Amino acid sequence: EHGEASLRRCRGEVDFSHNGMSNEMLWMLLETFAQFEVQTASLKLFANRISQGGVLAICEFIRMNKRADAIQELHLSHNEIDDESALELMRTLHAERPRYPPHRVIDESGDSVG
């Protein structure tokens, strides 16, 4: 009932903010997401210890995980990300067009649909 299939159908928020997460921990998390095809709409990683290695893990996840839907929100503030790493993430997102940035459908009230 709550096995791998449940993870594949999940399309929610994953919040690992304020967890002291290192680059290595992020690599392991993203490898697990890829292995079990976890669908993540929002990935909150703010206020951790993520630096260049963690950003490279995110870039690799975005490039290699083609079967997963695009991540709608990625929160990385209050980490140790330098300008070059941020630029590499932007390059990766640009290279993955039109999948990134994901398109959102907004209803007449201004809320995101689906």
Biopython code that builds the backbone (N, CA, C, O; Angstrom):
import numpy as np
from Bio.PDB.StructureBuilder import StructureBuilder

atoms = [
    (1, "GLU", "N", (0.819, -1.190, 0.000)),
    (1, "GLU", "CA", (0.000, 0.000, 0.000)),
    (1, "GLU", "C", (0.868, 1.260, 0.000)),
    (1, "GLU", "O", (0.518, 2.234, -0.667)),
    (2, "HIS", "N", (1.985, 1.271, 0.725)),
    (2, "HIS", "CA", (2.806, 2.471, 0.834)),
    (2, "HIS", "C", (4.211, 2.226, 0.303)),
    (2, "HIS", "O", (5.180, 2.721, 0.878)),
    (3, "GLY", "N", (4.336, 1.487, -0.765)),
    (3, "GLY", "CA", (5.643, 1.151, -1.312)),
    (3, "GLY", "C", (6.099, 2.125, -2.374)),
    (3, "GLY", "O", (5.753, 3.306, -2.356)),
    (4, "GLU", "N", (6.886, 1.601, -3.301)),
    (4, "GLU", "CA", (7.471, 2.422, -4.361)),
    (4, "GLU", "C", (6.415, 3.115, -5.206)),
    (4, "GLU", "O", (6.595, 4.268, -5.596)),
    (5, "ALA", "N", (5.312, 2.426, -5.494)),
    (5, "ALA", "CA", (4.265, 3.018, -6.331)),
    (5, "ALA", "C", (3.702, 4.284, -5.693)),
    (5, "ALA", "O", (3.379, 5.242, -6.395)),
    (6, "SER", "N", (3.586, 4.293, -4.384)),
    (6, "SER", "CA", (3.087, 5.494, -3.695)),
    (6, "SER", "C", (4.029, 6.667, -3.887)),
    (6, "SER", "O", (3.587, 7.801, -4.070)),
    (7, "LEU", "N", (5.332, 6.397, -3.847)),
    (7, "LEU", "CA", (6.311, 7.466, -4.059)),
    (7, "LEU", "C", (6.215, 8.023, -5.466)),
    (7, "LEU", "O", (6.368, 9.228, -5.666)),
    (8, "ARG", "N", (5.963, 7.164, -6.448)),
    (8, "ARG", "CA", (5.862, 7.626, -7.836)),
    (8, "ARG", "C", (4.650, 8.524, -8.043)),
    (8, "ARG", "O", (4.682, 9.441, -8.864)),
    (9, "ARG", "N", (3.575, 8.257, -7.295)),
    (9, "ARG", "CA", (2.355, 9.059, -7.432)),
    (9, "ARG", "C", (2.408, 10.342, -6.609)),
    (9, "ARG", "O", (1.626, 11.265, -6.840)),
    (10, "CYS", "N", (3.310, 10.397, -5.671)),
    (10, "CYS", "CA", (3.441, 11.569, -4.807)),
    (10, "CYS", "C", (3.857, 12.772, -5.645)),
    (10, "CYS", "O", (4.767, 12.669, -6.467)),
    (11, "ARG", "N", (3.220, 13.874, -5.453)),
    (11, "ARG", "CA", (3.562, 15.099, -6.181)),
    (11, "ARG", "C", (3.443, 16.247, -5.203)),
    (11, "ARG", "O", (2.633, 17.154, -5.397)),
    (12, "GLY", "N", (4.230, 16.214, -4.172)),
    (12, "GLY", "CA", (4.051, 17.194, -3.121)),
    (12, "GLY", "C", (5.298, 17.951, -2.762)),
    (12, "GLY", "O", (6.263, 18.028, -3.522)),
    (13, "GLU", "N", (5.241, 18.502, -1.584)),
    (13, "GLU", "CA", (6.329, 19.315, -1.054)),
    (13, "GLU", "C", (7.262, 18.435, -0.236)),
    (13, "GLU", "O", (6.824, 17.665, 0.620)),
    (14, "VAL", "N", (8.542, 18.560, -0.509)),
    (14, "VAL", "CA", (9.567, 17.887, 0.281)),
    (14, "VAL", "C", (10.356, 18.988, 0.973)),
    (14, "VAL", "O", (10.950, 19.844, 0.317)),
    (15, "ASP", "N", (10.358, 18.963, 2.300)),
    (15, "ASP", "CA", (10.974, 20.044, 3.069)),
    (15, "ASP", "C", (12.091, 19.499, 3.956)),
    (15, "ASP", "O", (11.839, 18.856, 4.974)),
    (16, "PHE", "N", (13.322, 19.770, 3.549)),
    (16, "PHE", "CA", (14.500, 19.433, 4.343)),
    (16, "PHE", "C", (15.220, 20.707, 4.772)),
    (16, "PHE", "O", (16.436, 20.700, 4.968)),
    (17, "SER", "N", (14.477, 21.796, 4.918)),
    (17, "SER", "CA", (15.080, 23.056, 5.336)),
    (17, "SER", "C", (15.510, 22.968, 6.800)),
    (17, "SER", "O", (14.949, 22.202, 7.583)),
    (18, "HIS", "N", (16.507, 23.762, 7.145)),
    (18, "HIS", "CA", (17.016, 23.835, 8.527)),
    (18, "HIS", "C", (17.416, 22.465, 9.076)),
    (18, "HIS", "O", (17.124, 22.150, 10.229)),
    (19, "ASN", "N", (18.083, 21.648, 8.253)),
    (19, "ASN", "CA", (18.462, 20.303, 8.676)),
    (19, "ASN", "C", (19.963, 20.079, 8.713)),
    (19, "ASN", "O", (20.403, 18.959, 8.975)),
    (20, "GLY", "N", (20.758, 21.099, 8.462)),
    (20, "GLY", "CA", (22.207, 20.908, 8.437)),
    (20, "GLY", "C", (22.650, 20.000, 7.305)),
    (20, "GLY", "O", (23.695, 19.355, 7.391)),
    (21, "MET", "N", (21.848, 19.949, 6.236)),
    (21, "MET", "CA", (22.125, 19.042, 5.126)),
    (21, "MET", "C", (23.404, 19.432, 4.399)),
    (21, "MET", "O", (23.585, 20.587, 4.012)),
    (22, "SER", "N", (24.287, 18.457, 4.220)),
    (22, "SER", "CA", (25.544, 18.656, 3.498)),
    (22, "SER", "C", (25.359, 18.262, 2.034)),
    (22, "SER", "O", (24.314, 17.738, 1.647)),
    (23, "ASN", "N", (26.380, 18.519, 1.236)),
    (23, "ASN", "CA", (26.349, 18.124, -0.170)),
    (23, "ASN", "C", (26.164, 16.617, -0.315)),
    (23, "ASN", "O", (25.370, 16.159, -1.136)),
    (24, "GLU", "N", (26.895, 15.854, 0.481)),
    (24, "GLU", "CA", (26.806, 14.394, 0.408)),
    (24, "GLU", "C", (25.398, 13.909, 0.754)),
    (24, "GLU", "O", (24.869, 13.005, 0.106)),
    (25, "MET", "N", (24.808, 14.502, 1.756)),
    (25, "MET", "CA", (23.445, 14.127, 2.139)),
    (25, "MET", "C", (22.465, 14.443, 1.016)),
    (25, "MET", "O", (21.542, 13.669, 0.762)),
    (26, "LEU", "N", (22.659, 15.573, 0.343)),
    (26, "LEU", "CA", (21.790, 15.945, -0.769)),
    (26, "LEU", "C", (21.948, 14.970, -1.924)),
    (26, "LEU", "O", (20.955, 14.570, -2.533)),
    (27, "TRP", "N", (23.194, 14.576, -2.239)),
    (27, "TRP", "CA", (23.425, 13.564, -3.284)),
    (27, "TRP", "C", (22.625, 12.306, -2.967)),
    (27, "TRP", "O", (21.944, 11.765, -3.838)),
    (28, "MET", "N", (22.706, 11.837, -1.723)),
    (28, "MET", "CA", (22.000, 10.608, -1.330)),
    (28, "MET", "C", (20.486, 10.778, -1.447)),
    (28, "MET", "O", (19.797, 9.867, -1.905)),
    (29, "LEU", "N", (19.969, 11.919, -1.044)),
    (29, "LEU", "CA", (18.536, 12.186, -1.146)),
    (29, "LEU", "C", (18.082, 12.163, -2.603)),
    (29, "LEU", "O", (17.090, 11.516, -2.939)),
    (30, "LEU", "N", (18.808, 12.869, -3.465)),
    (30, "LEU", "CA", (18.412, 12.941, -4.871)),
    (30, "LEU", "C", (18.579, 11.601, -5.577)),
    (30, "LEU", "O", (17.789, 11.276, -6.462)),
    (31, "GLU", "N", (19.585, 10.820, -5.208)),
    (31, "GLU", "CA", (19.726, 9.469, -5.764)),
    (31, "GLU", "C", (18.531, 8.604, -5.380)),
    (31, "GLU", "O", (18.047, 7.814, -6.190)),
    (32, "THR", "N", (18.059, 8.753, -4.155)),
    (32, "THR", "CA", (16.883, 8.006, -3.704)),
    (32, "THR", "C", (15.646, 8.448, -4.475)),
    (32, "THR", "O", (14.850, 7.612, -4.903)),
    (33, "PHE", "N", (15.480, 9.752, -4.655)),
    (33, "PHE", "CA", (14.354, 10.260, -5.448)),
    (33, "PHE", "C", (14.383, 9.673, -6.853)),
    (33, "PHE", "O", (13.352, 9.233, -7.360)),
    (34, "ALA", "N", (15.550, 9.662, -7.485)),
    (34, "ALA", "CA", (15.670, 9.131, -8.844)),
    (34, "ALA", "C", (15.380, 7.632, -8.865)),
    (34, "ALA", "O", (14.666, 7.150, -9.744)),
    (35, "GLN", "N", (15.923, 6.907, -7.913)),
    (35, "GLN", "CA", (15.741, 5.457, -7.858)),
    (35, "GLN", "C", (14.267, 5.080, -7.740)),
    (35, "GLN", "O", (13.807, 4.150, -8.402)),
    (36, "PHE", "N", (13.534, 5.795, -6.904)),
    (36, "PHE", "CA", (12.132, 5.471, -6.666)),
    (36, "PHE", "C", (11.174, 6.365, -7.451)),
    (36, "PHE", "O", (9.964, 6.337, -7.225)),
    (37, "GLU", "N", (11.722, 7.158, -8.372)),
    (37, "GLU", "CA", (10.945, 8.039, -9.246)),
    (37, "GLU", "C", (9.983, 8.924, -8.452)),
    (37, "GLU", "O", (8.808, 9.052, -8.796)),
    (38, "VAL", "N", (10.500, 9.526, -7.396)),
    (38, "VAL", "CA", (9.695, 10.422, -6.562)),
    (38, "VAL", "C", (9.397, 11.692, -7.353)),
    (38, "VAL", "O", (10.304, 12.308, -7.912)),
    (39, "GLN", "N", (8.137, 12.076, -7.398)),
    (39, "GLN", "CA", (7.697, 13.284, -8.085)),
    (39, "GLN", "C", (7.605, 14.408, -7.055)),
    (39, "GLN", "O", (6.796, 14.336, -6.130)),
    (40, "THR", "N", (8.407, 15.419, -7.204)),
    (40, "THR", "CA", (8.467, 16.503, -6.227)),
    (40, "THR", "C", (8.030, 17.810, -6.868)),
    (40, "THR", "O", (8.649, 18.262, -7.831)),
    (41, "ALA", "N", (6.979, 18.420, -6.352)),
    (41, "ALA", "CA", (6.538, 19.713, -6.857)),
    (41, "ALA", "C", (7.365, 20.834, -6.250)),
    (41, "ALA", "O", (7.743, 21.784, -6.936)),
    (42, "SER", "N", (7.643, 20.715, -4.956)),
    (42, "SER", "CA", (8.373, 21.759, -4.239)),
    (42, "SER", "C", (9.472, 21.101, -3.416)),
    (42, "SER", "O", (9.211, 20.195, -2.624)),
    (43, "LEU", "N", (10.698, 21.563, -3.608)),
    (43, "LEU", "CA", (11.848, 21.020, -2.888)),
    (43, "LEU", "C", (12.465, 22.151, -2.071)),
    (43, "LEU", "O", (13.112, 23.046, -2.613)),
    (44, "LYS", "N", (12.253, 22.093, -0.764)),
    (44, "LYS", "CA", (12.727, 23.148, 0.131)),
    (44, "LYS", "C", (14.016, 22.695, 0.803)),
    (44, "LYS", "O", (14.018, 21.770, 1.615)),
    (45, "LEU", "N", (15.101, 23.356, 0.455)),
    (45, "LEU", "CA", (16.427, 23.011, 0.966)),
    (45, "LEU", "C", (17.111, 24.219, 1.598)),
    (45, "LEU", "O", (18.333, 24.218, 1.747)),
    (46, "PHE", "N", (16.360, 25.236, 1.967)),
    (46, "PHE", "CA", (16.987, 26.456, 2.485)),
    (46, "PHE", "C", (17.550, 26.241, 3.885)),
    (46, "PHE", "O", (17.119, 25.358, 4.626)),
    (47, "ALA", "N", (18.524, 27.075, 4.217)),
    (47, "ALA", "CA", (19.175, 27.073, 5.535)),
    (47, "ALA", "C", (19.842, 25.735, 5.845)),
    (47, "ALA", "O", (19.588, 25.122, 6.882)),
    (48, "ASN", "N", (20.696, 25.299, 4.926)),
    (48, "ASN", "CA", (21.492, 24.095, 5.105)),
    (48, "ASN", "C", (22.959, 24.432, 4.859)),
    (48, "ASN", "O", (23.355, 25.593, 4.968)),
    (49, "ARG", "N", (23.763, 23.429, 4.529)),
    (49, "ARG", "CA", (25.190, 23.628, 4.253)),
    (49, "ARG", "C", (25.512, 23.257, 2.809)),
    (49, "ARG", "O", (26.596, 22.749, 2.520)),
    (50, "ILE", "N", (24.579, 23.509, 1.914)),
    (50, "ILE", "CA", (24.731, 23.143, 0.507)),
    (50, "ILE", "C", (25.637, 24.157, -0.178)),
    (50, "ILE", "O", (25.461, 25.367, -0.038)),
    (51, "SER", "N", (26.609, 23.639, -0.921)),
    (51, "SER", "CA", (27.532, 24.492, -1.675)),
    (51, "SER", "C", (27.645, 23.935, -3.094)),
    (51, "SER", "O", (26.689, 23.352, -3.607)),
    (52, "GLN", "N", (28.794, 24.107, -3.724)),
    (52, "GLN", "CA", (28.971, 23.713, -5.118)),
    (52, "GLN", "C", (28.607, 22.249, -5.365)),
    (52, "GLN", "O", (27.910, 21.948, -6.334)),
    (53, "GLY", "N", (29.059, 21.346, -4.517)),
    (53, "GLY", "CA", (28.767, 19.924, -4.706)),
    (53, "GLY", "C", (27.282, 19.623, -4.684)),
    (53, "GLY", "O", (26.808, 18.786, -5.451)),
    (54, "GLY", "N", (26.551, 20.287, -3.824)),
    (54, "GLY", "CA", (25.112, 20.091, -3.756)),
    (54, "GLY", "C", (24.396, 20.640, -4.976)),
    (54, "GLY", "O", (23.452, 20.030, -5.480)),
    (55, "VAL", "N", (24.846, 21.788, -5.447)),
    (55, "VAL", "CA", (24.250, 22.360, -6.657)),
    (55, "VAL", "C", (24.515, 21.442, -7.847)),
    (55, "VAL", "O", (23.636, 21.247, -8.686)),
    (56, "LEU", "N", (25.711, 20.882, -7.925)),
    (56, "LEU", "CA", (26.012, 19.938, -9.007)),
    (56, "LEU", "C", (25.121, 18.701, -8.910)),
    (56, "LEU", "O", (24.729, 18.144, -9.936)),
    (57, "ALA", "N", (24.798, 18.266, -7.699)),
    (57, "ALA", "CA", (23.876, 17.141, -7.517)),
    (57, "ALA", "C", (22.488, 17.497, -8.046)),
    (57, "ALA", "O", (21.840, 16.680, -8.699)),
    (58, "ILE", "N", (22.038, 18.710, -7.764)),
    (58, "ILE", "CA", (20.737, 19.161, -8.260)),
    (58, "ILE", "C", (20.752, 19.212, -9.783)),
    (58, "ILE", "O", (19.803, 18.767, -10.429)),
    (59, "CYS", "N", (21.811, 19.747, -10.354)),
    (59, "CYS", "CA", (21.933, 19.823, -11.813)),
    (59, "CYS", "C", (21.892, 18.431, -12.436)),
    (59, "CYS", "O", (21.202, 18.212, -13.431)),
    (60, "GLU", "N", (22.622, 17.505, -11.857)),
    (60, "GLU", "CA", (22.635, 16.125, -12.353)),
    (60, "GLU", "C", (21.244, 15.502, -12.247)),
    (60, "GLU", "O", (20.796, 14.818, -13.166)),
    (61, "PHE", "N", (20.575, 15.736, -11.144)),
    (61, "PHE", "CA", (19.218, 15.220, -10.949)),
    (61, "PHE", "C", (18.285, 15.769, -12.024)),
    (61, "PHE", "O", (17.502, 15.016, -12.602)),
    (62, "ILE", "N", (18.356, 17.050, -12.297)),
    (62, "ILE", "CA", (17.499, 17.673, -13.307)),
    (62, "ILE", "C", (17.798, 17.100, -14.687)),
    (62, "ILE", "O", (16.877, 16.796, -15.445)),
    (63, "ARG", "N", (19.083, 16.951, -15.020)),
    (63, "ARG", "CA", (19.470, 16.436, -16.341)),
    (63, "ARG", "C", (19.103, 14.968, -16.535)),
    (63, "ARG", "O", (18.627, 14.587, -17.604)),
    (64, "MET", "N", (19.318, 14.149, -15.522)),
    (64, "MET", "CA", (19.200, 12.704, -15.684)),
    (64, "MET", "C", (17.804, 12.152, -15.383)),
    (64, "MET", "O", (17.473, 11.053, -15.828)),
    (65, "ASN", "N", (17.009, 12.870, -14.662)),
    (65, "ASN", "CA", (15.727, 12.356, -14.196)),
    (65, "ASN", "C", (14.600, 12.785, -15.135)),
    (65, "ASN", "O", (13.679, 13.492, -14.727)),
    (66, "LYS", "N", (14.680, 12.354, -16.383)),
    (66, "LYS", "CA", (13.734, 12.791, -17.417)),
    (66, "LYS", "C", (12.312, 12.284, -17.190)),
    (66, "LYS", "O", (11.355, 12.920, -17.631)),
    (67, "ARG", "N", (12.162, 11.155, -16.513)),
    (67, "ARG", "CA", (10.825, 10.588, -16.314)),
    (67, "ARG", "C", (10.026, 11.345, -15.259)),
    (67, "ARG", "O", (8.798, 11.267, -15.237)),
    (68, "ALA", "N", (10.700, 12.060, -14.405)),
    (68, "ALA", "CA", (10.002, 12.816, -13.358)),
    (68, "ALA", "C", (9.492, 14.138, -13.918)),
    (68, "ALA", "O", (10.085, 14.715, -14.829)),
    (69, "ASP", "N", (8.393, 14.600, -13.362)),
    (69, "ASP", "CA", (7.898, 15.928, -13.722)),
    (69, "ASP", "C", (8.895, 16.977, -13.239)),
    (69, "ASP", "O", (9.679, 16.729, -12.323)),
    (70, "ALA", "N", (8.853, 18.121, -13.850)),
    (70, "ALA", "CA", (9.741, 19.214, -13.449)),
    (70, "ALA", "C", (9.412, 19.671, -12.031)),
    (70, "ALA", "O", (8.254, 19.661, -11.616)),
    (71, "ILE", "N", (10.433, 20.065, -11.306)),
    (71, "ILE", "CA", (10.245, 20.639, -9.975)),
    (71, "ILE", "C", (9.682, 22.044, -10.160)),
    (71, "ILE", "O", (10.267, 22.861, -10.872)),
    (72, "GLN", "N", (8.550, 22.326, -9.524)),
    (72, "GLN", "CA", (7.906, 23.630, -9.664)),
    (72, "GLN", "C", (8.604, 24.710, -8.845)),
    (72, "GLN", "O", (8.727, 25.850, -9.293)),
    (73, "GLU", "N", (9.062, 24.352, -7.648)),
    (73, "GLU", "CA", (9.707, 25.313, -6.748)),
    (73, "GLU", "C", (10.953, 24.682, -6.151)),
    (73, "GLU", "O", (10.937, 23.530, -5.715)),
    (74, "LEU", "N", (12.027, 25.448, -6.138)),
    (74, "LEU", "CA", (13.292, 24.993, -5.565)),
    (74, "LEU", "C", (13.812, 26.103, -4.657)),
    (74, "LEU", "O", (14.162, 27.184, -5.131)),
    (75, "HIS", "N", (13.861, 25.838, -3.361)),
    (75, "HIS", "CA", (14.252, 26.843, -2.369)),
    (75, "HIS", "C", (15.667, 26.552, -1.879)),
    (75, "HIS", "O", (15.910, 25.524, -1.246)),
    (76, "LEU", "N", (16.596, 27.456, -2.172)),
    (76, "LEU", "CA", (18.007, 27.242, -1.843)),
    (76, "LEU", "C", (18.634, 28.391, -1.058)),
    (76, "LEU", "O", (19.852, 28.405, -0.881)),
    (77, "SER", "N", (17.860, 29.335, -0.592)),
    (77, "SER", "CA", (18.448, 30.476, 0.118)),
    (77, "SER", "C", (19.110, 30.026, 1.413)),
    (77, "SER", "O", (18.829, 28.943, 1.925)),
    (78, "HIS", "N", (19.984, 30.864, 1.927)),
    (78, "HIS", "CA", (20.679, 30.627, 3.193)),
    (78, "HIS", "C", (21.478, 29.326, 3.183)),
    (78, "HIS", "O", (21.447, 28.551, 4.139)),
    (79, "ASN", "N", (22.188, 29.107, 2.086)),
    (79, "ASN", "CA", (23.140, 28.011, 1.957)),
    (79, "ASN", "C", (24.503, 28.624, 1.671)),
    (79, "ASN", "O", (24.704, 29.817, 1.897)),
    (80, "GLU", "N", (25.425, 27.836, 1.186)),
    (80, "GLU", "CA", (26.788, 28.302, 0.906)),
    (80, "GLU", "C", (27.072, 28.256, -0.592)),
    (80, "GLU", "O", (28.155, 27.855, -1.018)),
    (81, "ILE", "N", (26.089, 28.669, -1.380)),
    (81, "ILE", "CA", (26.167, 28.578, -2.835)),
    (81, "ILE", "C", (26.840, 29.824, -3.383)),
    (81, "ILE", "O", (26.399, 30.945, -3.132)),
    (82, "ASP", "N", (27.920, 29.613, -4.140)),
    (82, "ASP", "CA", (28.639, 30.744, -4.725)),
    (82, "ASP", "C", (28.034, 31.111, -6.082)),
    (82, "ASP", "O", (27.175, 30.402, -6.607)),
    (83, "ASP", "N", (28.495, 32.221, -6.631)),
    (83, "ASP", "CA", (27.953, 32.729, -7.892)),
    (83, "ASP", "C", (28.126, 31.733, -9.031)),
    (83, "ASP", "O", (27.207, 31.547, -9.829)),
    (84, "GLU", "N", (29.284, 31.090, -9.118)),
    (84, "GLU", "CA", (29.552, 30.140, -10.203)),
    (84, "GLU", "C", (28.598, 28.946, -10.134)),
    (84, "GLU", "O", (28.132, 28.463, -11.166)),
    (85, "SER", "N", (28.312, 28.478, -8.938)),
    (85, "SER", "CA", (27.383, 27.356, -8.772)),
    (85, "SER", "C", (25.960, 27.767, -9.149)),
    (85, "SER", "O", (25.239, 27.003, -9.792)),
    (86, "ALA", "N", (25.562, 28.964, -8.751)),
    (86, "ALA", "CA", (24.235, 29.467, -9.121)),
    (86, "ALA", "C", (24.125, 29.594, -10.637)),
    (86, "ALA", "O", (23.088, 29.273, -11.218)),
    (87, "LEU", "N", (25.192, 30.061, -11.271)),
    (87, "LEU", "CA", (25.203, 30.177, -12.725)),
    (87, "LEU", "C", (25.101, 28.807, -13.388)),
    (87, "LEU", "O", (24.411, 28.662, -14.398)),
    (88, "GLU", "N", (25.773, 27.806, -12.840)),
    (88, "GLU", "CA", (25.689, 26.445, -13.387)),
    (88, "GLU", "C", (24.263, 25.907, -13.290)),
    (88, "GLU", "O", (23.793, 25.233, -14.207)),
    (89, "LEU", "N", (23.579, 26.196, -12.199)),
    (89, "LEU", "CA", (22.184, 25.783, -12.064)),
    (89, "LEU", "C", (21.323, 26.476, -13.123)),
    (89, "LEU", "O", (20.457, 25.842, -13.727)),
    (90, "MET", "N", (21.555, 27.760, -13.349)),
    (90, "MET", "CA", (20.800, 28.486, -14.379)),
    (90, "MET", "C", (21.079, 27.915, -15.768)),
    (90, "MET", "O", (20.164, 27.793, -16.583)),
    (91, "ARG", "N", (22.325, 27.567, -16.040)),
    (91, "ARG", "CA", (22.675, 26.956, -17.331)),
    (91, "ARG", "C", (21.955, 25.620, -17.511)),
    (91, "ARG", "O", (21.451, 25.315, -18.592)),
    (92, "THR", "N", (21.917, 24.839, -16.451)),
    (92, "THR", "CA", (21.244, 23.539, -16.515)),
    (92, "THR", "C", (19.760, 23.718, -16.788)),
    (92, "THR", "O", (19.199, 23.030, -17.641)),
    (93, "LEU", "N", (19.125, 24.628, -16.080)),
    (93, "LEU", "CA", (17.702, 24.875, -16.295)),
    (93, "LEU", "C", (17.444, 25.355, -17.717)),
    (93, "LEU", "O", (16.472, 24.940, -18.348)),
    (94, "HIS", "N", (18.307, 26.222, -18.217)),
    (94, "HIS", "CA", (18.162, 26.720, -19.586)),
    (94, "HIS", "C", (18.325, 25.584, -20.601)),
    (94, "HIS", "O", (17.592, 25.524, -21.588)),
    (95, "ALA", "N", (19.275, 24.693, -20.359)),
    (95, "ALA", "CA", (19.522, 23.575, -21.275)),
    (95, "ALA", "C", (18.356, 22.584, -21.290)),
    (95, "ALA", "O", (18.191, 21.835, -22.253)),
    (96, "GLU", "N", (17.561, 22.578, -20.243)),
    (96, "GLU", "CA", (16.440, 21.643, -20.145)),
    (96, "GLU", "C", (15.123, 22.236, -20.646)),
    (96, "GLU", "O", (14.052, 21.688, -20.388)),
    (97, "ARG", "N", (15.209, 23.352, -21.359)),
    (97, "ARG", "CA", (14.006, 23.933, -21.933)),
    (97, "ARG", "C", (13.465, 22.991, -22.991)),
    (97, "ARG", "O", (14.277, 22.372, -23.677)),
    (98, "PRO", "N", (12.186, 22.831, -23.179)),
    (98, "PRO", "CA", (11.093, 23.573, -22.561)),
    (98, "PRO", "C", (10.596, 22.960, -21.241)),
    (98, "PRO", "O", (9.640, 23.462, -20.650)),
    (99, "ARG", "N", (11.227, 21.898, -20.786)),
    (99, "ARG", "CA", (10.789, 21.265, -19.531)),
    (99, "ARG", "C", (10.934, 22.218, -18.350)),
    (99, "ARG", "O", (10.088, 22.236, -17.456)),
    (100, "TYR", "N", (11.990, 22.997, -18.346)),
    (100, "TYR", "CA", (12.220, 24.020, -17.327)),
    (100, "TYR", "C", (12.294, 25.360, -18.030)),
    (100, "TYR", "O", (12.947, 25.439, -19.071)),
    (101, "PRO", "N", (11.678, 26.411, -17.541)),
    (101, "PRO", "CA", (10.852, 26.408, -16.333)),
    (101, "PRO", "C", (9.514, 25.744, -16.620)),
    (101, "PRO", "O", (8.985, 25.866, -17.724)),
    (102, "PRO", "N", (8.960, 25.040, -15.630)),
    (102, "PRO", "CA", (7.669, 24.386, -15.828)),
    (102, "PRO", "C", (6.566, 25.426, -15.962)),
    (102, "PRO", "O", (6.614, 26.495, -15.355)),
    (103, "HIS", "N", (5.583, 25.088, -16.764)),
    (103, "HIS", "CA", (4.453, 25.996, -16.962)),
    (103, "HIS", "C", (3.367, 25.663, -15.958)),
    (103, "HIS", "O", (3.034, 24.496, -15.748)),
    (104, "ARG", "N", (2.827, 26.680, -15.349)),
    (104, "ARG", "CA", (1.741, 26.509, -14.387)),
    (104, "ARG", "C", (0.457, 27.026, -14.996)),
    (104, "ARG", "O", (0.439, 28.046, -15.685)),
    (105, "VAL", "N", (-0.614, 26.304, -14.729)),
    (105, "VAL", "CA", (-1.936, 26.758, -15.132)),
    (105, "VAL", "C", (-2.536, 27.482, -13.933)),
    (105, "VAL", "O", (-2.603, 26.937, -12.831)),
    (106, "ILE", "N", (-2.968, 28.712, -14.163)),
    (106, "ILE", "CA", (-3.537, 29.549, -13.107)),
    (106, "ILE", "C", (-5.020, 29.759, -13.405)),
    (106, "ILE", "O", (-5.386, 30.122, -14.523)),
    (107, "ASP", "N", (-5.877, 29.528, -12.398)),
    (107, "ASP", "CA", (-7.308, 29.766, -12.600)),
    (107, "ASP", "C", (-7.623, 31.254, -12.444)),
    (107, "ASP", "O", (-6.733, 32.062, -12.176)),
    (108, "GLU", "N", (-8.908, 31.606, -12.615)),
    (108, "GLU", "CA", (-9.260, 33.030, -12.585)),
    (108, "GLU", "C", (-9.045, 33.694, -11.235)),
    (108, "GLU", "O", (-8.947, 34.919, -11.164)),
    (109, "SER", "N", (-8.967, 32.909, -10.155)),
    (109, "SER", "CA", (-8.714, 33.499, -8.834)),
    (109, "SER", "C", (-7.221, 33.708, -8.575)),
    (109, "SER", "O", (-6.836, 34.280, -7.556)),
    (110, "GLY", "N", (-6.389, 33.243, -9.502)),
    (110, "GLY", "CA", (-4.951, 33.409, -9.342)),
    (110, "GLY", "C", (-4.266, 32.227, -8.684)),
    (110, "GLY", "O", (-3.066, 32.277, -8.417)),
    (111, "ASP", "N", (-5.019, 31.156, -8.415)),
    (111, "ASP", "CA", (-4.449, 29.966, -7.790)),
    (111, "ASP", "C", (-3.910, 29.007, -8.842)),
    (111, "ASP", "O", (-4.435, 28.916, -9.952)),
    (112, "SER", "N", (-2.863, 28.302, -8.475)),
    (112, "SER", "CA", (-2.277, 27.299, -9.346)),
    (112, "SER", "C", (-3.206, 26.092, -9.417)),
    (112, "SER", "O", (-3.736, 25.651, -8.398)),
    (113, "VAL", "N", (-3.402, 25.557, -10.626)),
    (113, "VAL", "CA", (-4.281, 24.414, -10.841)),
    (113, "VAL", "C", (-3.435, 23.215, -11.229)),
    (113, "VAL", "O", (-2.532, 23.324, -12.059)),
    (114, "GLY", "N", (-3.731, 22.065, -10.623)),
    (114, "GLY", "CA", (-3.066, 20.812, -10.987)),
    (114, "GLY", "C", (-1.749, 20.743, -10.450)),
    (114, "GLY", "O", (-1.047, 19.754, -10.660)),
]
sb = StructureBuilder()
sb.init_structure("model")
sb.init_model(0)
sb.init_chain("A")
sb.init_seg("    ")
for serial, (resi, resn, name, xyz) in enumerate(atoms, 1):
    if name == "N":
        sb.init_residue(resn, " ", resi, " ")
    sb.init_atom(name, np.array(xyz, "f"), 0.0, 1.0, " ", f" {name:<3s}", serial, name[0])
structure = sb.get_structure()
